[in-house]
Amino acid sequence: MGDTARINHLKAEELSTTITDSYDFIIMAKVRATGNTATTRNTGEARLYLPTEIFLPLCDNPHLVNFTFDVKEGTEMADFLNSYIDSVEPSMDFESKATYTSSFDGLTSLIITIGGALSIIIGMIGIANFVNSVLTSVINRKKEFAMLQSIGMTGKQLKRMLSFEGMYYAVATIITSAVLGVLFSVIVVKGISSGIWFFTYQFVMRPMVVIYPFLILLTVAIPALLYRQIAKASIIERLRQN
């Protein structure tokens, strides 16, 4: 502020521009405004504000491009503008907070739908893989389980052992997913959101905390249920199996 800036007046002729004059202005103040909401969202050039009485003489054919204004709460300005556009100025358009909110709600719904669908699909694949690995382990260890029962281990103790093994899987999964999830959120998601002007990053742990009890329940219950099916055969039959 206080410096002198030279502004060139350009005249466009078809695809070329020529400098017709130059003007020196003293910088009076800096404006802190979001470039995507306080202007027509043209990017790549410096923005400046001039008094009307100075700016208008610089234009051969001055015309209003856009006009930004605030509206008091409770004012039915949207209804008035819609009526004005329909009856007086069909080529005019306007954007408001409600316009942005509606478009952002649609974007949010799209992200939630896609993210939710991917999460469900990946979750089902993970559960299927876990069931498959546990089932394979139980089948391969049928003879081992039969030997343990033949020397005195009860079926209840065996199911408890399998449930604890499933618990170990759950704890390892929780720790791994928490660490990787936090790193992914802080590094990747925060980096993406910071590059989009209408995004605000907020770390949310709630979905992971909500799903962890179901994960523990599945990893504890599934091994016990699978063993129950195998235990229908007698200990002698399982010992004879190769």
Secondary structure, DSSP 4 states (H G I P E B T S, - for coil): ---EEEEEEEEEETTEEEEEEEEEEE--------TTTSSS---SS------HHHHGGG-SS-----------TT--HHHHHHHHHHHT-TT-----HHHHHHHHHHHHHHHHHHHHHHHHHHHHHHHHHHHHHHHHHHHHTHHHHHHHHHTT--HHHHHHHHHHHHHHHHHHHHHHHHHHHHHHIIIIIHHHHHTSTT-------HHHHHHHHHHHHHHHHHHHHHHHHHTTS-HHHHHH--
